[in-house]
Amino acid sequence: MSYSRDITDVHVSKGALWIGSDTYPLRNIARTSMRELVPNRAAARSRFVKGVIVQAVVLLFGLGLMGASGLVGTVIVLVAAGLAVRGWLELQKVLNAPTLYVLQITTSGTPQTALTSDDKKLMDQLFHQLMEAMDNPEVQFHYQMPTYNITGDGIYQFGDHNIGKVST
């Protein structure tokens, strides 16, 4: 999962919720919900520790080969060091990732992620004002919110009895 940060205009006016260029008529919203996306820090630490153990074995093997063949041993040591640095950077990326809060809106179809932000207080305030606007079409508000655009695998499923996936 990767994401990019942006600023999004969110406002309610004339009976419609506008999130960027997306519009949701308030009378068509059947349900809204808030979700939390918490980075799996324990799994990242576990992957890092397992990687360090494997890299230590490879490093010791490379150091042992340096006596017999300096070039091969040096290459193995450099590869192990590079993998260790890469593992450390990936661990830091997960440990420093914020908890994200997702506003999901359900109209007549499936729930859609309408907004993702790391500002819990602002998301709660928006959620409550949206509930009030659904009850009272005269309510109006406007925010410029820090949001995240999350990207991952796009999975397309065709037919019954599927056993795999096509990722794009």
BALOBA-1460 file (C-alpha; in Angstrom, 3 decimals):
// residues 168
<rec num="1" residu="m" x="0.000" y="0.000" z="0.000"/>
<rec num="2" residu="s" x="1.302" y="3.427" z="-0.864"/>
<rec num="3" residu="y" x="-0.215" y="6.841" z="-0.464"/>
<rec num="4" residu="s" x="0.242" y="10.471" z="-1.373"/>
<rec num="5" residu="r" x="-0.819" y="13.481" z="0.669"/>
<rec num="6" residu="d" x="-3.010" y="16.269" z="-0.689"/>
<rec num="7" residu="i" x="-5.396" y="19.037" z="0.399"/>
<rec num="8" residu="t" x="-9.058" y="18.419" z="-0.477"/>
<rec num="9" residu="d" x="-12.005" y="20.824" z="-0.422"/>
<rec num="10" residu="v" x="-14.962" y="19.333" z="1.449"/>
<rec num="11" residu="h" x="-18.214" y="21.226" z="1.689"/>
<rec num="12" residu="v" x="-21.946" y="20.779" z="2.047"/>
<rec num="13" residu="s" x="-24.279" y="23.183" z="0.310"/>
<rec num="14" residu="k" x="-27.658" y="23.004" z="-1.412"/>
<rec num="15" residu="g" x="-28.295" y="19.471" z="-0.180"/>
<rec num="16" residu="a" x="-25.095" y="17.973" z="-1.595"/>
<rec num="17" residu="l" x="-21.779" y="16.807" z="-0.161"/>
<rec num="18" residu="w" x="-18.793" y="17.819" z="-2.292"/>
<rec num="19" residu="i" x="-15.473" y="16.042" z="-1.724"/>
<rec num="20" residu="g" x="-13.042" y="17.417" z="-4.262"/>
<rec num="21" residu="s" x="-14.815" y="16.901" z="-7.589"/>
<rec num="22" residu="d" x="-17.078" y="14.081" z="-6.288"/>
<rec num="23" residu="t" x="-20.668" y="14.938" z="-5.388"/>
<rec num="24" residu="y" x="-23.029" y="12.979" z="-3.153"/>
<rec num="25" residu="p" x="-26.638" y="14.225" z="-2.904"/>
<rec num="26" residu="l" x="-27.452" y="14.065" z="0.820"/>
<rec num="27" residu="r" x="-30.863" y="12.486" z="0.163"/>
<rec num="28" residu="n" x="-29.138" y="9.541" z="-1.606"/>
<rec num="29" residu="i" x="-26.731" y="8.733" z="1.232"/>
<rec num="30" residu="a" x="-27.978" y="5.586" z="2.964"/>
<rec num="31" residu="r" x="-25.134" y="5.198" z="5.458"/>
<rec num="32" residu="t" x="-21.854" y="6.749" z="6.504"/>
<rec num="33" residu="s" x="-19.174" y="5.171" z="8.654"/>
<rec num="34" residu="m" x="-15.714" y="5.914" z="9.981"/>
<rec num="35" residu="r" x="-12.887" y="3.360" z="9.828"/>
<rec num="36" residu="e" x="-9.342" y="3.355" z="11.178"/>
<rec num="37" residu="l" x="-6.363" y="2.110" z="9.166"/>
<rec num="38" residu="v" x="-3.591" y="1.336" z="11.643"/>
<rec num="39" residu="p" x="-0.177" y="0.338" z="10.228"/>
<rec num="40" residu="n" x="0.776" y="-3.187" z="11.257"/>
<rec num="41" residu="r" x="3.909" y="-2.246" z="13.172"/>
<rec num="42" residu="a" x="4.283" y="-5.639" z="14.891"/>
<rec num="43" residu="a" x="4.396" y="-7.462" z="11.532"/>
<rec num="44" residu="a" x="6.961" y="-4.972" z="10.233"/>
<rec num="45" residu="r" x="9.176" y="-5.520" z="13.277"/>
<rec num="46" residu="s" x="8.858" y="-9.283" z="12.878"/>
<rec num="47" residu="r" x="9.812" y="-9.114" z="9.172"/>
<rec num="48" residu="f" x="12.778" y="-6.919" z="10.061"/>
<rec num="49" residu="v" x="14.080" y="-9.277" z="12.765"/>
<rec num="50" residu="k" x="13.723" y="-12.306" z="10.446"/>
<rec num="51" residu="g" x="15.548" y="-10.385" z="7.721"/>
<rec num="52" residu="v" x="18.353" y="-9.379" z="10.088"/>
<rec num="53" residu="i" x="18.891" y="-13.021" z="11.052"/>
<rec num="54" residu="v" x="19.088" y="-14.119" z="7.402"/>
<rec num="55" residu="q" x="21.345" y="-11.186" z="6.514"/>
<rec num="56" residu="a" x="23.664" y="-11.962" z="9.446"/>
<rec num="57" residu="v" x="24.073" y="-15.530" z="8.181"/>
<rec num="58" residu="v" x="24.758" y="-14.269" z="4.636"/>
<rec num="59" residu="l" x="27.196" y="-11.655" z="6.013"/>
<rec num="60" residu="l" x="29.113" y="-14.298" z="7.980"/>
<rec num="61" residu="f" x="29.188" y="-16.522" z="4.892"/>
<rec num="62" residu="g" x="30.535" y="-13.597" z="2.836"/>
<rec num="63" residu="l" x="33.175" y="-12.797" z="5.446"/>
<rec num="64" residu="g" x="34.230" y="-16.470" z="5.429"/>
<rec num="65" residu="l" x="34.550" y="-16.412" z="1.640"/>
<rec num="66" residu="m" x="36.685" y="-13.263" z="1.684"/>
<rec num="67" residu="g" x="39.694" y="-15.378" z="2.702"/>
<rec num="68" residu="a" x="39.274" y="-17.765" z="-0.229"/>
<rec num="69" residu="s" x="37.990" y="-15.351" z="-2.863"/>
<rec num="70" residu="g" x="38.121" y="-11.678" z="-1.973"/>
<rec num="71" residu="l" x="35.877" y="-10.500" z="-4.815"/>
<rec num="72" residu="v" x="33.032" y="-12.998" z="-4.234"/>
<rec num="73" residu="g" x="33.159" y="-12.465" z="-0.464"/>
<rec num="74" residu="t" x="33.117" y="-8.681" z="-0.874"/>
<rec num="75" residu="v" x="30.117" y="-8.859" z="-3.237"/>
<rec num="76" residu="i" x="28.197" y="-11.055" z="-0.796"/>
<rec num="77" residu="v" x="29.043" y="-8.721" z="2.119"/>
<rec num="78" residu="l" x="27.907" y="-5.681" z="0.095"/>
<rec num="79" residu="v" x="24.654" y="-7.394" z="-0.912"/>
<rec num="80" residu="a" x="23.935" y="-8.328" z="2.723"/>
<rec num="81" residu="a" x="24.669" y="-4.754" z="3.849"/>
<rec num="82" residu="g" x="22.434" y="-3.353" z="1.109"/>
<rec num="83" residu="l" x="19.583" y="-5.666" z="2.105"/>
<rec num="84" residu="a" x="20.024" y="-4.657" z="5.743"/>
<rec num="85" residu="v" x="19.779" y="-0.957" z="4.844"/>
<rec num="86" residu="r" x="16.712" y="-1.624" z="2.689"/>
<rec num="87" residu="g" x="15.060" y="-3.597" z="5.529"/>
<rec num="88" residu="w" x="15.796" y="-0.767" z="7.982"/>
<rec num="89" residu="l" x="14.265" y="1.836" z="5.640"/>
<rec num="90" residu="e" x="11.139" y="-0.289" z="5.127"/>
<rec num="91" residu="l" x="10.791" y="-0.714" z="8.895"/>
<rec num="92" residu="q" x="11.100" y="3.041" z="9.441"/>
<rec num="93" residu="k" x="8.489" y="3.694" z="6.754"/>
<rec num="94" residu="v" x="5.937" y="1.520" z="8.589"/>
<rec num="95" residu="l" x="6.871" y="2.758" z="12.075"/>
<rec num="96" residu="n" x="6.512" y="6.395" z="10.977"/>
<rec num="97" residu="a" x="3.304" y="5.865" z="8.989"/>
<rec num="98" residu="p" x="0.310" y="7.680" z="10.495"/>
<rec num="99" residu="t" x="-2.950" y="6.067" z="11.548"/>
<rec num="100" residu="l" x="-5.459" y="7.018" z="8.867"/>
<rec num="101" residu="y" x="-9.168" y="7.665" z="9.344"/>
<rec num="102" residu="v" x="-11.522" y="6.800" z="6.496"/>
<rec num="103" residu="l" x="-14.980" y="8.238" z="5.838"/>
<rec num="104" residu="q" x="-17.035" y="5.684" z="3.908"/>
<rec num="105" residu="i" x="-20.282" y="6.636" z="2.212"/>
<rec num="106" residu="t" x="-22.903" y="4.169" z="1.060"/>
<rec num="107" residu="t" x="-25.473" y="5.277" z="-1.488"/>
<rec num="108" residu="s" x="-27.481" y="2.663" z="-3.385"/>
<rec num="109" residu="g" x="-24.439" y="0.468" z="-4.031"/>
<rec num="110" residu="t" x="-21.425" y="-0.682" z="-2.115"/>
<rec num="111" residu="p" x="-19.625" y="1.547" z="0.399"/>
<rec num="112" residu="q" x="-17.084" y="3.902" z="-1.153"/>
<rec num="113" residu="t" x="-14.113" y="5.475" z="0.539"/>
<rec num="114" residu="a" x="-14.875" y="9.139" z="0.170"/>
<rec num="115" residu="l" x="-12.140" y="10.674" z="2.295"/>
<rec num="116" residu="t" x="-8.972" y="9.533" z="4.097"/>
<rec num="117" residu="s" x="-7.123" y="11.749" z="6.565"/>
<rec num="118" residu="d" x="-4.769" y="11.513" z="9.527"/>
<rec num="119" residu="d" x="-6.579" y="14.277" z="11.455"/>
<rec num="120" residu="k" x="-8.958" y="12.347" z="13.744"/>
<rec num="121" residu="k" x="-10.455" y="15.438" z="15.373"/>
<rec num="122" residu="l" x="-11.299" y="17.052" z="12.034"/>
<rec num="123" residu="m" x="-12.704" y="13.781" z="10.634"/>
<rec num="124" residu="d" x="-14.948" y="13.350" z="13.700"/>
<rec num="125" residu="q" x="-16.146" y="16.943" z="13.371"/>
<rec num="126" residu="l" x="-16.847" y="16.458" z="9.658"/>
<rec num="127" residu="f" x="-18.689" y="13.202" z="10.349"/>
<rec num="128" residu="h" x="-20.985" y="14.796" z="12.936"/>
<rec num="129" residu="q" x="-21.674" y="17.827" z="10.760"/>
<rec num="130" residu="l" x="-22.476" y="15.513" z="7.849"/>
<rec num="131" residu="m" x="-24.999" y="13.646" z="10.026"/>
<rec num="132" residu="e" x="-26.565" y="16.982" z="10.970"/>
<rec num="133" residu="a" x="-26.690" y="18.056" z="7.308"/>
<rec num="134" residu="m" x="-28.472" y="14.830" z="6.353"/>
<rec num="135" residu="d" x="-31.220" y="15.705" z="8.870"/>
<rec num="136" residu="n" x="-31.298" y="19.410" z="7.985"/>
<rec num="137" residu="p" x="-30.659" y="20.357" z="4.318"/>
<rec num="138" residu="e" x="-30.116" y="24.009" z="5.313"/>
<rec num="139" residu="v" x="-26.795" y="23.175" z="7.035"/>
<rec num="140" residu="q" x="-23.706" y="24.365" z="5.181"/>
<rec num="141" residu="f" x="-20.007" y="24.012" z="5.964"/>
<rec num="142" residu="h" x="-16.643" y="24.097" z="4.226"/>
<rec num="143" residu="y" x="-13.253" y="22.543" z="5.052"/>
<rec num="144" residu="q" x="-9.873" y="22.270" z="3.403"/>
<rec num="145" residu="m" x="-8.607" y="18.971" z="4.744"/>
<rec num="146" residu="p" x="-5.252" y="17.206" z="4.581"/>
<rec num="147" residu="t" x="-6.115" y="13.925" z="2.858"/>
<rec num="148" residu="y" x="-4.368" y="10.828" z="1.575"/>
<rec num="149" residu="n" x="-4.831" y="9.081" z="-1.748"/>
<rec num="150" residu="i" x="-4.229" y="5.380" z="-1.108"/>
<rec num="151" residu="t" x="-3.152" y="3.129" z="-3.959"/>
<rec num="152" residu="g" x="-2.831" y="-0.633" z="-4.002"/>
<rec num="153" residu="d" x="-3.733" y="-3.609" z="-6.137"/>
<rec num="154" residu="g" x="-6.755" y="-3.255" z="-8.406"/>
<rec num="155" residu="i" x="-8.397" y="-6.667" z="-8.396"/>
<rec num="156" residu="y" x="-10.805" y="-7.707" z="-11.140"/>
<rec num="157" residu="q" x="-12.816" y="-10.872" z="-10.702"/>
<rec num="158" residu="f" x="-14.634" y="-12.643" z="-13.536"/>
<rec num="159" residu="g" x="-17.038" y="-15.575" z="-13.300"/>
<rec num="160" residu="d" x="-17.621" y="-18.141" z="-10.576"/>
<rec num="161" residu="h" x="-15.118" y="-20.371" z="-8.751"/>
<rec num="162" residu="n" x="-12.133" y="-18.042" z="-9.113"/>
<rec num="163" residu="i" x="-8.863" y="-19.244" z="-7.660"/>
<rec num="164" residu="g" x="-6.551" y="-16.344" z="-8.494"/>
<rec num="165" residu="k" x="-6.420" y="-12.637" z="-9.097"/>
<rec num="166" residu="v" x="-5.218" y="-10.226" z="-11.733"/>
<rec num="167" residu="s" x="-3.451" y="-7.239" z="-10.169"/>
<rec num="168" residu="t" x="-2.922" y="-3.973" z="-11.966"/>
